[in-house]
Amino acid sequence: MKQSAKKSCAATKGNGTACGAAALPGSQFCFFHDPAKAAARRQAQSAGGLANRMATLPADAPDVKVEDAADVVKLLSATINQTRRGEVDPRVANAVGYLANIVLAATASANWKTGSPNWKRWLKTGGNQRERAG
């Protein structure tokens, strides 16, 4: 059987064990322990941090009015399109959707308390919106 010609990294980890990663060609160290690669490691870490940054709207983006279902539909439509274009991270869009649901629930509760005719109609039909009160 052939033995592997790859050398292991000569560095010792912080816990005292050998690194075990493959050494770079022409070096006794892996990428993470090679002193000659320190600048390349910093550059890779910086690029990785920038690549993982969450896409959000700029701080000066105008506020949106969200007071009723029509406003929620407009907000969600805009958020869906911004997410599709990569302007908003899906995690941010998920939070917007969650908060929009809370607005809808609060609006429904306020309408219920004020005796909105729409709610009365909904109750009369047993929640079946296809039936019309008459």
Order of alpha helices (4+ residues) and beta strands (2+ residues): alpha-alpha-alpha-alpha
